[in-house]
Amino acid sequence: MQAVILAAGLGSRLTSATGGKAKALVEIGGRPLILHQLEALADHGVGPVLVVLGHQADELQRVIGDRAEVILNDRFAETNSLYSLWLARDWITGPFVLLNCDLFFDPLILDQLLEEAGNALVYDSTSSRGREQTKVALKQRRVVDLGKDLPASSARGESLGMLKFEADGARAMLGTADHLISEGNNNAWVIEATRAVCNQVPIFGVNIAGQAWAEIDFPYDLDVARREVWPQIWRGRWRRQVYWKRTRWLALVGAAAGLAFLGWLADALIGPGSQDWETVPVAGQEALSIDRDGKSQRWWEVRLGATVVADVSGSKAAVEVRLILPDTTTDSLQYVVSVAVDGGAEDWRALTATRDSAVHIDGEDLGDRDRIALELAPGRHQVAVTLAAGHATRMLVRVRQPEQRQD
């Protein structure tokens, strides 16, 4: 199934919070919003994906890379979302998912949409009172009307701006878009075409009440997405993608762990693991010192969403991290670290910090050390480390490499 993301708009109502940045480039959890959407689609096997660009098209295309195809709405300043969809009419060849770029959502919502038979629209029955909300009217689960002008008394919830069209729905939607644009309605919104299409083919509502999502129109929405919605999504992602998978394959992991231990033992006794390791400096930052087992160690502080970079040499390296624990009674916190080598794709690691009573820094408690081993091609490399998300805002990091001996 194909997917189209409409990302051409100016996002003028967010300017005070973003400085004019395109909505799709706004960062949540340390990543641009567009990457959250593309990752969710890829994880569910939806593709190919087309992103309709406009405002800051070059920057968006750089972020998207080869994750999706793109086309340009060069009239984005004088048109609206329906015109952007109309530009995609020749690219769409069958069933497709339609997304607005300002929707930040738990991937479980996409699960529910794809599981629904036929044409479907996602809505939240707990939200339908706001003047700016696209309200949905239903009759026996079928969408019979929608719009911002719909009376709240007849609404059954708010549309998220996420739809799935099967072949009949795709034909009806594209035909309606073509008709409206040919009549000169270049400023029409997708919602206007959807309103017409729901009277041509059945579109069923998918209620996602209780799931985490945010439509990001105003600075307040962005704050809620970062402060409330992202932590909910991450906690759910932790349970599903980390805990559940490890539990499901417990026997396999146990066997692999045994083999890994034997390999580590042999490596430590006779192989490269017997080498001493040295800490390499982080570019542009001063090191902090902590004492552990009577030895002084150099670490560097990283704040949430920030990145530090170090240069390493050789075919092996390691990233070691310790969470700086906030003032909390909780002894165990989860966090996410991303590591990129030489500007390549990020490797995301979900980690758990357990309080280490043996070390402190400036009176603050630290979590235990987590270590991410890197296998590299021989030569020099640049390692970038980011605190991407989690229940704390700071961590310590050090990048290490096997000691470079002089013969």
C-alpha positions in Angstrom: 0.0 0.0 0.0 1.3 3.5 -0.9 1.3 6.5 1.4 1.2 10.2 0.8 2.3 12.8 3.3 1.2 16.4 2.7 4.1 18.6 3.9 4.0 21.8 1.8 2.5 24.3 4.2 4.1 27.3 5.9 3.0 26.4 9.4 2.7 30.1 10.2 0.8 29.6 13.5 3.9 27.9 14.9 6.4 30.6 13.9 6.7 32.0 17.4 8.0 28.6 18.6 9.9 27.4 15.5 11.2 30.6 13.9 9.6 29.7 10.6 10.8 26.1 10.5 8.6 23.8 8.4 6.2 21.8 10.6 7.6 18.5 9.4 11.1 19.6 10.6 10.0 20.3 14.1 11.9 18.0 16.5 10.2 15.8 19.0 12.2 13.4 21.1 15.4 14.6 19.3 14.1 13.8 15.8 12.2 15.7 13.1 8.5 14.9 13.0 8.7 13.7 9.4 11.1 10.9 10.4 8.7 9.7 13.1 6.0 9.4 10.4 8.2 7.7 7.9 9.5 5.2 10.5 6.0 4.3 11.5 5.0 3.7 7.9 8.1 1.6 7.2 7.6 -0.5 10.3 4.1 -1.4 9.1 5.2 -2.3 5.6 3.5 0.7 4.0 5.3 2.0 0.9 6.4 3.4 -1.3 5.8 6.8 0.3 5.5 10.2 -1.4 6.0 13.5 0.4 4.6 16.6 -1.1 7.1 19.4 -0.3 6.8 23.2 -0.4 8.1 25.5 2.3 11.8 24.7 3.1 11.7 21.9 0.5 15.4 21.6 0.2 15.9 21.1 3.9 13.1 18.6 4.1 14.4 16.6 1.2 17.8 16.4 2.8 16.3 15.0 6.0 14.0 12.6 4.1 16.9 11.3 2.0 16.0 8.0 0.3 13.3 7.1 2.8 10.6 8.4 0.5 10.0 10.0 -2.9 9.2 13.7 -3.1 7.4 16.1 -5.4 7.3 19.9 -5.1 4.2 22.1 -4.8 5.9 25.3 -6.0 2.6 27.1 -5.4 2.4 26.2 -1.7 2.1 29.9 -0.6 -1.1 30.3 -2.6 -2.7 26.9 -2.4 -3.8 24.4 0.3 -3.6 20.7 1.1 -6.0 19.6 -1.6 -3.8 21.1 -4.3 -0.9 19.2 -2.9 -2.8 15.9 -3.0 -3.9 16.7 -6.6 -0.2 17.0 -7.6 0.2 13.4 -6.5 -2.6 12.1 -8.6 -0.4 10.4 -11.2 1.8 8.9 -8.6 -1.0 7.2 -6.7 -1.9 3.9 -8.5 -4.1 2.2 -6.0 -4.9 2.0 -2.3 -3.0 4.5 -0.2 -2.7 6.0 3.3 -3.0 9.8 3.5 -1.3 11.8 6.3 -0.9 15.4 7.3 2.7 16.2 8.2 1.6 17.9 11.5 0.3 14.7 13.1 2.4 13.1 15.8 1.0 9.7 16.7 1.6 6.4 18.5 2.3 3.8 15.8 -0.4 1.6 17.4 -2.9 4.0 15.8 -1.5 3.1 12.3 -2.0 -0.6 13.4 -5.7 0.1 14.0 -6.2 1.9 10.7 -4.5 -0.8 8.6 -6.5 -3.5 10.3 -9.8 -1.9 9.4 -11.4 -3.3 6.3 -12.3 -0.9 3.5 -11.9 2.9 3.5 -11.2 4.3 6.9 -10.7 7.5 8.9 -9.1 7.8 12.3 -10.9 9.8 14.9 -10.7 10.3 18.7 -14.1 10.2 20.4 -12.8 12.0 23.5 -12.0 15.2 21.5 -14.6 17.2 19.5 -15.2 20.5 21.2 -12.6 22.9 19.8 -13.3 25.5 17.1 -10.2 24.4 15.2 -11.0 20.7 15.4 -12.1 18.8 12.4 -15.2 17.1 13.8 -16.7 13.8 12.6 -20.3 12.7 12.4 -20.9 8.9 12.3 -23.9 6.7 11.7 -23.3 3.0 12.5 -19.6 3.6 12.3 -19.8 5.1 8.8 -18.6 8.6 8.4 -21.5 10.7 7.1 -20.0 14.2 7.5 -16.9 16.0 8.8 -15.7 19.6 9.1 -14.6 22.3 11.4 -18.1 23.9 11.0 -19.9 20.7 12.1 -21.9 21.4 15.3 -20.2 19.8 18.4 -23.6 18.4 19.4 -23.7 16.1 16.3 -20.0 15.2 16.3 -18.7 11.9 17.6 -15.0 12.9 17.8 -12.1 14.7 16.1 -10.5 13.6 12.9 -6.7 13.1 13.2 -6.0 13.7 9.5 -5.0 10.1 8.9 -7.0 8.1 6.3 -6.8 4.9 4.4 -8.4 4.6 0.9 -8.9 1.3 -0.9 -9.1 1.2 -4.7 -12.7 2.6 -4.8 -12.0 5.3 -2.2 -8.7 6.3 -4.0 -10.6 6.7 -7.3 -13.3 8.7 -5.6 -10.9 10.9 -3.7 -8.7 11.7 -6.7 -11.7 12.2 -8.9 -13.2 14.7 -6.4 -9.8 16.5 -6.1 -9.5 16.8 -9.8 -13.0 18.2 -10.1 -12.5 20.8 -7.3 -9.2 21.9 -8.7 -10.5 22.2 -12.2 -13.3 24.4 -10.8 -10.6 26.8 -9.5 -10.7 25.6 -5.8 -6.9 25.8 -5.4 -7.4 27.0 -1.8 -9.5 24.0 -0.8 -8.4 21.6 2.0 -8.3 17.9 1.8 -11.2 17.8 4.3 -13.5 19.4 1.7 -12.9 16.5 -0.7 -13.2 13.9 2.0 -16.5 15.4 3.0 -17.8 14.8 -0.6 -16.2 11.4 -0.9 -17.9 10.0 2.3 -21.2 10.4 0.4 -19.8 8.5 -2.6 -18.2 5.4 -1.0 -18.3 4.0 2.6 -15.6 5.4 4.9 -15.6 3.9 8.4 -14.4 5.5 11.5 -11.6 4.0 13.6 -11.9 5.3 17.2 -8.5 5.6 18.8 -9.6 7.1 22.1 -6.9 6.6 24.8 -4.0 6.5 22.3 -1.3 9.1 22.3 -1.4 11.7 19.6 -1.2 15.4 18.9 -2.0 17.6 15.9 0.6 20.3 16.0 -0.9 23.7 14.9 0.1 26.0 17.7 3.1 26.4 20.1 1.0 24.9 22.9 0.4 21.7 20.8 4.1 21.4 20.2 4.8 21.7 24.0 2.2 19.0 24.7 3.6 16.7 22.0 7.1 17.0 23.6 6.2 17.0 27.2 3.2 14.5 27.3 2.7 12.6 24.1 6.3 11.6 23.3 6.9 10.1 26.8 3.7 8.0 26.4 4.7 6.8 23.0 8.2 5.9 24.1 7.0 4.0 27.2 4.7 2.0 24.9 7.5 1.5 22.4 9.7 0.2 25.1 7.2 -2.4 26.2 6.3 -3.6 22.7 9.6 -3.4 20.9 12.1 -4.2 23.6 10.6 -6.1 26.5 8.1 -8.1 24.4 10.5 -9.2 21.8 13.1 -10.2 24.3 10.6 -12.1 26.3 9.3 -13.9 23.2 12.7 -15.0 22.2 13.9 -15.7 25.7 15.4 -19.1 25.0 17.2 -17.9 21.9 18.6 -14.9 23.7 19.8 -17.1 26.6 21.6 -19.4 24.1 23.1 -16.4 22.4 24.2 -14.9 25.7 26.0 -18.1 26.6 27.8 -18.1 23.3 28.6 -14.4 23.7 30.1 -15.0 27.1 32.3 -17.7 25.8 33.4 -15.4 23.0 34.1 -12.6 25.4 36.1 -14.9 27.7 38.3 -16.1 24.8 38.6 -12.5 23.5 39.6 -11.2 26.9 42.3 -13.9 27.4 43.9 -14.1 24.0 42.2 -11.7 21.7 41.7 -7.9 21.2 39.7 -7.8 24.5 42.9 -8.1 26.3 43.9 -4.7 25.1 43.8 -1.6 27.3 41.3 1.0 26.3 41.8 4.8 26.2 39.3 7.6 26.3 39.3 10.0 23.3 38.4 13.6 23.8 35.0 15.0 22.7 35.2 17.9 20.3 34.7 21.4 21.7 33.8 20.4 25.2 35.5 20.3 28.6 35.8 16.9 30.4 34.3 16.2 33.8 36.0 14.0 36.2 34.5 11.3 38.4 36.1 8.8 40.7 35.4 5.1 40.4 37.2 2.4 42.4 39.9 4.9 43.3 40.5 5.8 39.7 39.7 9.1 38.0 37.7 8.9 34.8 37.0 11.5 32.1 33.4 12.0 31.0 31.5 14.6 29.0 28.0 15.9 29.7 25.2 15.7 27.0 21.8 17.3 27.4 18.6 15.9 26.0 18.5 16.4 22.2 22.1 17.4 22.0 25.0 15.6 20.3 28.7 15.2 21.1 31.3 14.1 18.6 34.6 12.2 19.0 37.2 11.0 16.5 38.4 7.4 16.9 41.0 5.2 15.1 41.0 1.5 14.3 38.4 -1.2 13.8 36.9 -1.1 17.3 35.4 1.6 19.6 32.9 1.8 22.4 30.5 4.4 23.6 29.9 4.4 27.4 27.1 6.3 29.0 25.8 7.1 32.4 22.5 8.8 33.1 22.5 11.8 35.5 19.6 10.9 37.6 17.1 13.6 38.5 16.0 14.3 42.0 13.7 11.3 42.3 13.1 8.3 44.5 13.1 6.0 41.5 16.2 3.9 41.3 15.7 2.8 37.7 15.0 5.0 34.7 14.8 4.4 30.9 16.5 6.4 28.2 17.4 6.3 24.6 20.8 6.9 23.0 21.5 7.2 19.3 25.0 6.6 17.8 26.0 7.5 14.3 29.3 6.8 12.7 30.7 9.1 10.0 27.3 10.8 9.5 25.6 7.5 8.6 22.2 6.1 9.9 21.6 6.3 13.6 21.7 3.2 15.8 19.1 3.7 18.5 19.6 1.9 21.9 17.0 1.7 24.6 18.8 1.5 27.9 17.9 1.3 31.6 19.9 3.3 34.2 20.1 1.8 37.7 21.4 4.0 40.5 25.1 3.5 41.1 25.7 4.5 44.7 29.5 4.4 44.2 29.7 7.4 42.0 28.4 11.0 42.1 29.1 14.2 40.2 28.6 17.6 41.9 26.4 15.9 44.5 24.1 14.4 41.8 23.5 10.6 41.6 24.5 8.7 38.5 23.2 5.6 36.8 25.3 2.5 36.1 27.5 2.4 33.1 26.0 1.2 29.8 28.3 0.3 27.0 27.7 0.2 23.2 30.4 -1.7 21.3 31.2 -0.6 17.7 32.7 -2.7 15.0 34.3 -0.4 12.4 36.2 -0.6 9.2 39.9 0.1 9.8 40.9 3.7 9.7 39.7 7.0 11.3 36.0 7.6 12.1 33.8 10.2 13.6 31.3 9.0 16.3 28.3 11.1 17.2 26.3 10.4 20.3 22.9 11.9 21.2 20.7 11.6 24.2 17.5 11.1 22.2 14.8 10.6 24.8 14.1 9.4 28.3 13.1 10.2 31.8 16.1 12.5 32.5 17.6 15.5 30.7 21.3 14.9 31.0 23.8 12.0 30.7 27.6 11.5 30.8 29.3 10.0 27.8 32.8 8.9 26.9 34.0 7.4 23.7 36.8 4.8 23.9 39.2 3.0 21.6 41.8 0.3 22.0 45.0 1.9 23.2 47.2 3.0 20.4 50.6 1.4 21.2 53.8 2.8 19.8 56.2 0.1 18.6 
